[in-house]
Amino acid sequence: MIQTILNHRFFATLSLLLYASLSGCDITPTAKLVSISGPVAPIINGPIAIANTNYKIIPLNTAVQLSAAKSSHTKNQSLRYLWTLIKKPINSQLQWGSIEKTPLFTADVVGEYTIELVTYDDSKRYSKPFNIILTTHKTARKPINFVALGDMGTGKQAQYDVANAIASVCQQQQCDFAIGLGDNIYNAGARSVDDDQFIEKFEKPYQSLDMPFYMVLGNHDNSGLFAGDGGFNYRGNIEVLYTTKPNKPSQKWQMPSRYYTFSTPKKFPIIDFLALDSSALTSLHDPTPHFALRRIMQQQGEWIKNTLLGSQGQWKIAFAHHPYISNGRHGNAGQYDRVHILPDNYFLKRIAGGYYKEFVEQYLCNKVDIIIAGHDHNLQLLEPNSRCTKTHFIVSGAGAKTTALGPTYNKAYWQTQSLGFFWLSATSDTIIIHAYTVNDNHHTLAFRHLISRNAH
């Protein structure tokens, strides 16, 4: 069976070189899609040292130790740190000038404090100033609540059942937005921004939900020769274009680029999200030079590094279609669909998720708090593993269909092969993860798990 699949994919890869000339190609308008790929990574020239965090919410009269560490731009310099209080609330009596050590900071009134960190080495090579903002509070801030679901774009009854369950949960408990984890339009993606599938498989099923959906692309959204091959990335760009399509039934659909970031709330965020393009790093080979694997890995990887460098959120959450680890049918990256990688075999390594495994381990492991994915049509909350000891994993691909769980390769807090979704509630110190299962028109809170900043 595996050999049959590989033969099919290998044939499809070779045939994709002729794809543009095939009759019946209904991708329109291709010329306008060429420039849409992802954010351009900025060039970072400094600082030569960075603080461990550049935004923190603290209680009144609680001592906070300010610390810094060498950045990736620092080589072997012996660094010295200079801390200066440059802004404080108007009624603050705090007296604190420049300090050349790792200081303890205690706020005396509610408000915003800005501390400037400047580092220099023994050769007096100063870095650019790095500002740290501390905001005090008397009571907890309003939590950020959001839904995570994937693999939902069928337009069939099961999708409506899950959507109705989400609407019920959001009526009882606030929902600020949803993240959509790919395979947004089954079986083979959209053919144009005017494709009725956007209406039938997104707008209508979620018409009762008044909140944004931050979407990423899946392999079915990038279908080429056959549904789900993921080998024609320009098709996925149609979903990016739908974000700015005028006269849509709603403004729910949000996908400004193939990968992007957003923060919530915008000022002093609790969470920084990284929406990723995993499909271009997996699935079938795309012969288009713009989507060359190494180019995409480097571009998106550098963007992740620079995004995290500038992150102000208390939590960092990445989401994509393909999982790094999963106990579902597709399995772990590097072993997708039980494909065994042969030495130096690009095609097998790609479809097995070997390159994606390297990508996640280099750019995301232990750098983000949670990675949320779909692809496997079930619900899983997985523990950190030996390579990603500080990162938790969620698989939420049961938004419209289910597949059985496979061998348990990874330790799970909880998992099921039922329809459903996750609802997460985040404060500065905790994230509470709720798993909801859906059976016909009924939903059940099946599992609850807390991640604490103190224990993270």
One Martini backbone bead per residue (centre of mass of N, CA, C, O) as a GRO file, in nm:
protein
  456
    1MET     BB    1   0.059   0.062  -0.022
    2ILE     BB    2   0.298   0.258   0.012
    3GLN     BB    3   0.414   0.218  -0.274
    4THR     BB    4   0.167   0.329  -0.421
    5ILE     BB    5   0.181   0.613  -0.306
    6LEU     BB    6   0.467   0.681  -0.407
    7ASN     BB    7   0.414   0.644  -0.706
    8HIS     BB    8   0.197   0.860  -0.724
    9ARG     BB    9   0.374   1.098  -0.623
   10PHE     BB   10   0.601   1.077  -0.828
   11PHE     BB   11   0.426   1.118  -1.078
   12ALA     BB   12   0.311   1.393  -0.989
   13THR     BB   13   0.577   1.546  -0.977
   14LEU     BB   14   0.653   1.519  -1.275
   15SER     BB   15   0.377   1.628  -1.392
   16LEU     BB   16   0.384   1.924  -1.271
   17LEU     BB   17   0.559   2.050  -1.500
   18LEU     BB   18   0.278   2.036  -1.692
   19TYR     BB   19   0.036   2.187  -1.555
   20ALA     BB   20  -0.009   2.462  -1.712
   21SER     BB   21  -0.106   2.287  -1.987
   22LEU     BB   22  -0.354   2.187  -1.878
   23SER     BB   23  -0.659   2.107  -1.915
   24GLY     BB   24  -0.882   2.272  -1.691
   25CYS     BB   25  -0.744   2.503  -1.573
   26ASP     BB   26  -0.894   2.707  -1.287
   27ILE     BB   27  -0.678   2.922  -1.232
   28THR     BB   28  -0.768   3.249  -1.106
   29PRO     BB   29  -0.532   3.485  -1.144
   30THR     BB   30  -0.203   3.406  -1.172
   31ALA     BB   31  -0.052   3.683  -1.205
   32LYS     BB   32  -0.161   3.795  -0.912
   33LEU     BB   33  -0.001   3.564  -0.725
   34VAL     BB   34   0.314   3.585  -0.728
   35SER     BB   35   0.367   3.802  -0.473
   36ILE     BB   36   0.243   3.593  -0.272
   37SER     BB   37   0.386   3.481   0.049
   38GLY     BB   38   0.536   3.684   0.270
   39PRO     BB   39   0.701   3.822   0.495
   40VAL     BB   40   0.961   4.035   0.542
   41ALA     BB   41   1.259   4.010   0.678
   42PRO     BB   42   1.424   4.184   0.887
   43ILE     BB   43   1.708   4.362   0.960
   44ILE     BB   44   1.937   4.280   1.220
   45ASN     BB   45   2.186   4.491   1.405
   46GLY     BB   46   2.040   4.468   1.684
   47PRO     BB   47   2.139   4.402   1.967
   48ILE     BB   48   2.410   4.266   2.157
   49ALA     BB   49   2.168   4.264   2.361
   50ILE     BB   50   1.909   4.101   2.557
   51ALA     BB   51   1.626   4.076   2.703
   52ASN     BB   52   1.413   3.843   2.832
   53THR     BB   53   1.211   4.092   2.839
   54ASN     BB   54   0.992   4.374   2.705
   55TYR     BB   55   0.731   4.271   2.878
   56LYS     BB   56   0.548   4.342   3.189
   57ILE     BB   57   0.329   4.222   3.434
   58ILE     BB   58   0.281   4.373   3.757
   59PRO     BB   59   0.261   4.398   4.076
   60LEU     BB   60   0.242   4.569   4.339
   61ASN     BB   61   0.518   4.558   4.540
   62THR     BB   62   0.697   4.383   4.332
   63ALA     BB   63   0.982   4.223   4.277
   64VAL     BB   64   1.190   4.272   3.981
   65GLN     BB   65   1.418   4.109   3.786
   66LEU     BB   66   1.664   4.239   3.579
   67SER     BB   67   1.761   4.080   3.271
   68ALA     BB   68   2.033   3.960   3.059
   69ALA     BB   69   2.149   3.861   2.726
   70LYS     BB   70   2.296   3.729   2.479
   71SER     BB   71   2.292   3.751   2.155
   72SER     BB   72   2.333   3.636   1.828
   73HIS     BB   73   2.531   3.899   1.777
   74THR     BB   74   2.710   3.783   1.991
   75LYS     BB   75   3.011   3.675   2.078
   76ASN     BB   76   3.290   3.742   2.304
   77GLN     BB   77   3.182   3.950   2.476
   78SER     BB   78   3.216   4.159   2.760
   79LEU     BB   79   2.940   4.250   2.919
   80ARG     BB   80   2.762   4.553   2.992
   81TYR     BB   81   2.505   4.705   3.201
   82LEU     BB   82   2.256   4.970   3.140
   83TRP     BB   83   2.017   5.114   3.357
   84THR     BB   84   1.719   5.324   3.280
   85LEU     BB   85   1.487   5.548   3.398
   86ILE     BB   86   1.259   5.723   3.158
   87LYS     BB   87   0.968   5.625   3.277
   88LYS     BB   88   0.679   5.742   3.471
   89PRO     BB   89   0.447   5.801   3.667
   90ILE     BB   90   0.345   6.106   3.789
   91ASN     BB   91   0.303   5.978   4.105
   92SER     BB   92   0.582   5.879   4.131
   93GLN     BB   93   0.861   5.825   4.382
   94LEU     BB   94   1.072   5.703   4.215
   95GLN     BB   95   1.430   5.652   4.261
   96TRP     BB   96   1.613   5.602   3.945
   97GLY     BB   97   1.882   5.555   3.774
   98SER     BB   98   2.175   5.441   3.689
   99ILE     BB   99   2.253   5.083   3.640
  100GLU     BB  100   2.542   4.842   3.675
  101LYS     BB  101   2.321   4.597   3.696
  102THR     BB  102   2.108   4.362   3.839
  103PRO     BB  103   1.801   4.468   3.910
  104LEU     BB  104   1.554   4.572   4.133
  105PHE     BB  105   1.202   4.615   4.076
  106THR     BB  106   0.963   4.857   4.226
  107ALA     BB  107   0.645   4.948   4.220
  108ASP     BB  108   0.437   5.222   4.360
  109VAL     BB  109   0.242   5.253   4.108
  110VAL     BB  110   0.010   5.274   3.884
  111GLY     BB  111   0.155   5.191   3.561
  112GLU     BB  112   0.408   5.312   3.337
  113TYR     BB  113   0.731   5.170   3.269
  114THR     BB  114   1.054   5.280   3.139
  115ILE     BB  115   1.338   5.084   3.045
  116GLU     BB  116   1.678   5.123   2.969
  117LEU     BB  117   1.893   4.921   2.764
  118VAL     BB  118   2.251   4.918   2.774
  119THR     BB  119   2.525   4.786   2.591
  120TYR     BB  120   2.878   4.694   2.652
  121ASP     BB  121   3.203   4.661   2.585
  122ASP     BB  122   3.545   4.693   2.628
  123SER     BB  123   3.536   4.873   2.346
  124LYS     BB  124   3.273   5.057   2.356
  125ARG     BB  125   3.038   4.892   2.213
  126TYR     BB  126   2.738   4.997   2.149
  127SER     BB  127   2.420   4.953   2.167
  128LYS     BB  128   2.109   4.961   2.122
  129PRO     BB  129   1.846   5.055   2.266
  130PHE     BB  130   1.639   4.878   2.518
  131ASN     BB  131   1.305   4.855   2.588
  132ILE     BB  132   1.124   4.835   2.900
  133ILE     BB  133   0.793   4.737   2.997
  134LEU     BB  134   0.609   4.826   3.291
  135THR     BB  135   0.297   4.701   3.426
  136THR     BB  136   0.058   4.769   3.651
  137HIS     BB  137  -0.169   4.593   3.884
  138LYS     BB  138  -0.457   4.507   4.082
  139THR     BB  139  -0.594   4.339   3.862
  140ALA     BB  140  -0.689   4.127   3.648
  141ARG     BB  141  -0.695   4.071   3.335
  142LYS     BB  142  -0.849   4.009   3.065
  143PRO     BB  143  -0.900   3.739   2.903
  144ILE     BB  144  -0.801   3.525   2.639
  145ASN     BB  145  -1.034   3.393   2.397
  146PHE     BB  146  -1.011   3.081   2.203
  147VAL     BB  147  -1.037   2.899   1.900
  148ALA     BB  148  -0.943   2.558   1.787
  149LEU     BB  149  -0.955   2.464   1.435
  150GLY     BB  150  -0.970   2.194   1.185
  151ASP     BB  151  -1.060   2.050   0.899
  152MET     BB  152  -1.363   2.205   0.801
  153GLY     BB  153  -1.411   2.238   0.466
  154THR     BB  154  -1.712   2.082   0.364
  155GLY     BB  155  -2.032   2.170   0.420
  156LYS     BB  156  -2.130   1.974   0.627
  157GLN     BB  157  -2.292   1.872   0.905
  158ALA     BB  158  -2.045   1.847   1.092
  159GLN     BB  159  -1.963   2.143   1.070
  160TYR     BB  160  -2.227   2.255   1.192
  161ASP     BB  161  -2.209   2.114   1.464
  162VAL     BB  162  -1.947   2.251   1.556
  163ALA     BB  163  -2.043   2.543   1.517
  164ASN     BB  164  -2.276   2.523   1.725
  165ALA     BB  165  -2.095   2.458   1.965
  166ILE     BB  166  -1.931   2.715   1.958
  167ALA     BB  167  -2.171   2.909   1.994
  168SER     BB  168  -2.248   2.802   2.275
  169VAL     BB  169  -1.980   2.857   2.419
  170CYS     BB  170  -1.966   3.167   2.343
  171GLN     BB  171  -2.226   3.237   2.504
  172GLN     BB  172  -2.109   3.146   2.787
  173GLN     BB  173  -1.819   3.212   2.665
  174GLN     BB  174  -1.593   3.400   2.562
  175CYS     BB  175  -1.502   3.500   2.215
  176ASP     BB  176  -1.257   3.658   2.019
  177PHE     BB  177  -1.149   3.404   1.843
  178ALA     BB  178  -1.016   3.216   1.567
  179ILE     BB  179  -0.828   2.927   1.463
  180GLY     BB  180  -0.729   2.809   1.143
  181LEU     BB  181  -0.567   2.481   1.047
  182GLY     BB  182  -0.664   2.401   0.777
  183ASP     BB  183  -0.839   2.278   0.536
  184ASN     BB  184  -1.075   2.493   0.436
  185ILE     BB  185  -1.104   2.349   0.132
  186TYR     BB  186  -1.275   2.102   0.019
  187ASN     BB  187  -1.055   1.900  -0.159
  188ALA     BB  188  -0.893   2.143  -0.365
  189GLY     BB  189  -0.980   2.414  -0.322
  190ALA     BB  190  -0.968   2.707  -0.478
  191ARG     BB  191  -1.022   2.881  -0.805
  192SER     BB  192  -1.126   3.153  -0.674
  193VAL     BB  193  -1.248   3.435  -0.510
  194ASP     BB  194  -1.551   3.347  -0.641
  195ASP     BB  195  -1.587   3.095  -0.502
  196ASP     BB  196  -1.852   2.923  -0.351
  197GLN     BB  197  -1.688   2.776  -0.125
  198PHE     BB  198  -1.666   3.014   0.071
  199ILE     BB  199  -1.966   3.001   0.142
  200GLU     BB  200  -2.026   2.685   0.192
  201LYS     BB  201  -1.736   2.640   0.384
  202PHE     BB  202  -1.771   2.920   0.573
  203GLU     BB  203  -1.993   3.139   0.594
  204LYS     BB  204  -2.237   2.956   0.667
  205PRO     BB  205  -2.135   2.780   0.909
  206TYR     BB  206  -2.031   3.083   1.060
  207GLN     BB  207  -2.272   3.300   1.078
  208SER     BB  208  -2.311   3.295   1.411
  209LEU     BB  209  -2.009   3.404   1.419
  210ASP     BB  210  -1.870   3.701   1.583
  211MET     BB  211  -1.557   3.650   1.451
  212PRO     BB  212  -1.247   3.600   1.391
  213PHE     BB  213  -1.045   3.415   1.139
  214TYR     BB  214  -0.733   3.268   1.168
  215MET     BB  215  -0.557   3.156   0.887
  216VAL     BB  216  -0.435   2.855   0.734
  217LEU     BB  217  -0.261   2.632   0.535
  218GLY     BB  218  -0.321   2.339   0.350
  219ASN     BB  219  -0.290   2.078   0.135
  220HIS     BB  220  -0.579   2.117   0.007
  221ASP     BB  221  -0.536   2.427  -0.063
  222ASN     BB  222  -0.268   2.313  -0.256
  223SER     BB  223  -0.379   2.176  -0.497
  224GLY     BB  224  -0.315   1.993  -0.797
  225LEU     BB  225  -0.355   1.699  -0.935
  226PHE     BB  226  -0.453   1.623  -0.640
  227ALA     BB  227  -0.613   1.589  -0.361
  228GLY     BB  228  -0.374   1.693  -0.114
  229ASP     BB  229  -0.074   1.728  -0.239
  230GLY     BB  230   0.050   2.034  -0.211
  231GLY     BB  231   0.182   2.122  -0.523
  232PHE     BB  232   0.003   2.417  -0.545
  233ASN     BB  233   0.056   2.721  -0.401
  234TYR     BB  234  -0.112   2.926  -0.573
  235ARG     BB  235  -0.385   2.830  -0.472
  236GLY     BB  236  -0.353   2.932  -0.179
  237ASN     BB  237  -0.345   3.241  -0.255
  238ILE     BB  238  -0.649   3.277  -0.283
  239GLU     BB  239  -0.699   3.289   0.028
  240VAL     BB  240  -0.549   3.551   0.066
  241LEU     BB  241  -0.726   3.726  -0.130
  242TYR     BB  242  -0.999   3.695   0.027
  243THR     BB  243  -0.945   3.899   0.255
  244THR     BB  244  -0.974   4.158   0.026
  245LYS     BB  245  -1.247   4.105  -0.069
  246PRO     BB  246  -1.509   4.247  -0.187
  247ASN     BB  247  -1.827   4.183  -0.079
  248LYS     BB  248  -1.845   4.011   0.155
  249PRO     BB  249  -2.043   3.866   0.392
  250SER     BB  250  -1.768   3.893   0.560
  251GLN     BB  251  -1.475   3.959   0.796
  252LYS     BB  252  -1.356   3.690   0.916
  253TRP     BB  253  -1.144   3.641   0.712
  254GLN     BB  254  -0.787   3.578   0.802
  255MET     BB  255  -0.513   3.619   0.543
  256PRO     BB  256  -0.256   3.827   0.465
  257SER     BB  257  -0.073   3.563   0.451
  258ARG     BB  258   0.099   3.271   0.461
  259TYR     BB  259   0.249   3.438   0.685
  260TYR     BB  260   0.196   3.559   1.030
  261THR     BB  261   0.116   3.819   1.272
  262PHE     BB  262  -0.038   3.848   1.606
  263SER     BB  263  -0.183   4.050   1.870
  264THR     BB  264  -0.311   4.002   2.219
  265PRO     BB  265  -0.338   4.269   2.272
  266LYS     BB  266  -0.193   4.522   2.104
  267LYS     BB  267  -0.149   4.638   2.384
  268PHE     BB  268   0.014   4.460   2.577
  269PRO     BB  269   0.044   4.154   2.525
  270ILE     BB  270  -0.034   3.822   2.596
  271ILE     BB  271  -0.028   3.732   2.281
  272ASP     BB  272   0.179   3.580   2.037
  273PHE     BB  273   0.125   3.507   1.698
  274LEU     BB  274   0.212   3.233   1.466
  275ALA     BB  275   0.141   3.206   1.131
  276LEU     BB  276   0.192   2.920   0.930
  277ASP     BB  277   0.369   2.757   0.646
  278SER     BB  278   0.368   2.408   0.604
  279SER     BB  279   0.300   2.317   0.309
  280ALA     BB  280   0.570   2.425   0.166
  281LEU     BB  281   0.740   2.192   0.354
  282THR     BB  282   0.556   1.976   0.227
  283SER     BB  283   0.450   1.744   0.051
  284LEU     BB  284   0.458   1.812  -0.259
  285HIS     BB  285   0.638   1.906  -0.510
  286ASP     BB  286   0.728   2.242  -0.610
  287PRO     BB  287   0.868   2.377  -0.910
  288THR     BB  288   0.854   2.655  -0.818
  289PRO     BB  289   1.093   2.881  -0.738
  290HIS     BB  290   0.937   3.039  -0.514
  291PHE     BB  291   0.898   2.726  -0.368
  292ALA     BB  292   1.159   2.659  -0.268
  293LEU     BB  293   1.247   2.502   0.004
  294ARG     BB  294   1.501   2.656   0.110
  295ARG     BB  295   1.378   2.933   0.076
  296ILE     BB  296   1.135   2.898   0.267
  297MET     BB  297   1.289   2.817   0.521
  298GLN     BB  298   1.460   3.076   0.544
  299GLN     BB  299   1.246   3.295   0.533
  300GLN     BB  300   1.061   3.191   0.764
  301GLY     BB  301   1.280   3.155   0.980
  302GLU     BB  302   1.375   3.452   0.996
  303TRP     BB  303   1.099   3.563   1.069
  304ILE     BB  304   1.070   3.416   1.335
  305LYS     BB  305   1.318   3.524   1.478
  306ASN     BB  306   1.234   3.832   1.456
  307THR     BB  307   0.961   3.808   1.590
  308LEU     BB  308   1.065   3.700   1.866
  309LEU     BB  309   1.260   3.933   1.926
  310GLY     BB  310   0.994   4.145   1.922
  311SER     BB  311   0.842   4.024   2.146
  312GLN     BB  312   0.574   4.105   2.406
  313GLY     BB  313   0.454   3.855   2.491
  314GLN     BB  314   0.387   3.625   2.738
  315TRP     BB  315   0.300   3.454   2.490
  316LYS     BB  316   0.380   3.184   2.253
  317ILE     BB  317   0.198   3.105   1.947
  318ALA     BB  318   0.184   2.841   1.719
  319PHE     BB  319   0.035   2.789   1.383
  320ALA     BB  320  -0.061   2.497   1.185
  321HIS     BB  321  -0.128   2.221   1.000
  322HIS     BB  322   0.122   2.065   1.072
  323PRO     BB  323   0.257   1.838   1.276
  324TYR     BB  324   0.514   1.742   1.478
  325ILE     BB  325   0.318   1.581   1.668
  326SER     BB  326   0.136   1.255   1.650
  327ASN     BB  327  -0.137   1.002   1.711
  328GLY     BB  328  -0.213   0.980   1.429
  329ARG     BB  329  -0.208   0.871   1.110
  330HIS     BB  330   0.031   1.058   1.018
  331GLY     BB  331   0.204   1.164   1.250
  332ASN     BB  332   0.524   1.235   1.261
  333ALA     BB  333   0.763   1.425   1.182
  334GLY     BB  334   0.955   1.215   0.953
  335GLN     BB  335   0.680   0.989   0.954
  336TYR     BB  336   0.475   1.027   0.756
  337ASP     BB  337   0.279   0.765   0.672
  338ARG     BB  338   0.526   0.566   0.715
  339VAL     BB  339   0.764   0.704   0.588
  340HIS     BB  340   1.084   0.619   0.476
  341ILE     BB  341   1.387   0.754   0.491
  342LEU     BB  342   1.626   0.813   0.258
  343PRO     BB  343   1.924   0.883   0.171
  344ASP     BB  344   1.908   1.178  -0.003
  345ASN     BB  345   1.581   1.185  -0.030
  346TYR     BB  346   1.385   1.439  -0.105
  347PHE     BB  347   1.095   1.329  -0.152
  348LEU     BB  348   1.065   1.154   0.103
  349LYS     BB  349   1.140   1.371   0.313
  350ARG     BB  350   0.911   1.561   0.246
  351ILE     BB  351   0.652   1.371   0.283
  352ALA     BB  352   0.758   1.291   0.583
  353GLY     BB  353   0.858   1.571   0.727
  354GLY     BB  354   1.173   1.622   0.765
  355TYR     BB  355   1.202   1.931   0.715
  356TYR     BB  356   0.991   2.018   0.923
  357LYS     BB  357   1.132   1.908   1.168
  358GLU     BB  358   1.382   2.088   1.144
  359PHE     BB  359   1.231   2.356   1.153
  360VAL     BB  360   1.101   2.331   1.435
  361GLU     BB  361   1.368   2.274   1.595
  362GLN     BB  362   1.506   2.548   1.513
  363TYR     BB  363   1.252   2.780   1.552
  364LEU     BB  364   1.040   2.661   1.801
  365CYS     BB  365   1.172   2.504   2.003
  366ASN     BB  366   1.158   2.662   2.314
  367LYS     BB  367   1.022   2.947   2.185
  368VAL     BB  368   0.744   2.826   2.231
  369ASP     BB  369   0.464   2.719   2.413
  370ILE     BB  370   0.274   2.658   2.156
  371ILE     BB  371   0.158   2.404   1.921
  372ILE     BB  372  -0.084   2.426   1.658
  373ALA     BB  373  -0.277   2.169   1.487
  374GLY     BB  374  -0.368   1.939   1.237
  375HIS     BB  375  -0.458   1.685   0.984
  376ASP     BB  376  -0.555   1.529   1.216
  377HIS     BB  377  -0.890   1.388   1.285
  378ASN     BB  378  -0.847   1.503   1.596
  379LEU     BB  379  -0.780   1.504   1.956
  380GLN     BB  380  -0.484   1.665   2.108
  381LEU     BB  381  -0.281   1.656   2.415
  382LEU     BB  382   0.064   1.716   2.436
  383GLU     BB  383   0.363   1.660   2.548
  384PRO     BB  384   0.657   1.726   2.593
  385ASN     BB  385   0.969   1.655   2.460
  386SER     BB  386   1.309   1.598   2.424
  387ARG     BB  387   1.328   1.844   2.207
  388CYS     BB  388   1.055   1.988   2.347
  389THR     BB  389   1.049   2.082   2.679
  390LYS     BB  390   0.873   2.385   2.647
  391THR     BB  391   0.653   2.249   2.453
  392HIS     BB  392   0.331   2.236   2.351
  393PHE     BB  393   0.062   2.017   2.209
  394ILE     BB  394  -0.185   2.061   1.946
  395VAL     BB  395  -0.458   1.869   1.806
  396SER     BB  396  -0.719   2.021   1.571
  397GLY     BB  397  -0.887   1.811   1.320
  398ALA     BB  398  -1.229   1.803   1.412
  399GLY     BB  399  -1.429   2.015   1.237
  400ALA     BB  400  -1.572   1.763   1.018
  401LYS     BB  401  -1.381   1.512   1.084
  402THR     BB  402  -1.267   1.165   1.124
  403THR     BB  403  -0.991   0.982   1.269
  404ALA     BB  404  -0.796   0.756   1.379
  405LEU     BB  405  -0.594   0.652   1.605
  406GLY     BB  406  -0.281   0.558   1.655
  407PRO     BB  407   0.003   0.514   1.761
  408THR     BB  408   0.162   0.586   2.076
  409TYR     BB  409   0.436   0.793   2.050
  410ASN     BB  410   0.303   1.004   2.249
  411LYS     BB  411   0.251   1.188   2.515
  412ALA     BB  412  -0.071   1.219   2.676
  413TYR     BB  413  -0.314   1.389   2.838
  414TRP     BB  414  -0.513   1.380   2.576
  415GLN     BB  415  -0.753   1.181   2.365
  416THR     BB  416  -0.951   1.178   2.052
  417GLN     BB  417  -1.191   1.069   1.773
  418SER     BB  418  -1.362   1.318   1.788
  419LEU     BB  419  -1.541   1.563   1.747
  420GLY     BB  420  -1.406   1.911   1.761
  421PHE     BB  421  -1.249   2.137   2.009
  422PHE     BB  422  -1.068   2.423   2.126
  423TRP     BB  423  -1.056   2.615   2.437
  424LEU     BB  424  -0.886   2.918   2.522
  425SER     BB  425  -0.746   3.068   2.831
  426ALA     BB  426  -0.564   3.380   2.879
  427THR     BB  427  -0.311   3.494   3.080
  428SER     BB  428  -0.015   3.599   3.201
  429ASP     BB  429   0.009   3.304   3.378
  430THR     BB  430  -0.224   3.145   3.212
  431ILE     BB  431  -0.344   2.836   3.048
  432ILE     BB  432  -0.663   2.720   2.953
  433ILE     BB  433  -0.759   2.395   2.839
  434HIS     BB  434  -1.035   2.309   2.630
  435ALA     BB  435  -1.218   2.011   2.553
  436TYR     BB  436  -1.447   1.953   2.282
  437THR     BB  437  -1.709   1.746   2.213
  438VAL     BB  438  -1.900   1.610   1.924
  439ASN     BB  439  -2.254   1.493   1.908
  440ASP     BB  440  -2.408   1.612   1.686
  441ASN     BB  441  -2.593   1.845   1.894
  442HIS     BB  442  -2.359   1.778   2.107
  443HIS     BB  443  -2.167   1.895   2.388
  444THR     BB  444  -1.843   1.833   2.560
  445LEU     BB  445  -1.652   1.858   2.841
  446ALA     BB  446  -1.365   1.645   2.841
  447PHE     BB  447  -1.120   1.857   2.904
  448ARG     BB  448  -0.866   1.990   3.141
  449HIS     BB  449  -0.586   2.231   3.119
  450LEU     BB  450  -0.292   2.366   3.284
  451ILE     BB  451  -0.077   2.645   3.221
  452SER     BB  452   0.207   2.768   3.390
  453ARG     BB  453   0.441   3.004   3.429
  454ASN     BB  454   0.583   2.886   3.687
  455ALA     BB  455   0.602   2.583   3.536
  456HIS     BB  456   0.746   2.661   3.244
   0.00000   0.00000   0.00000
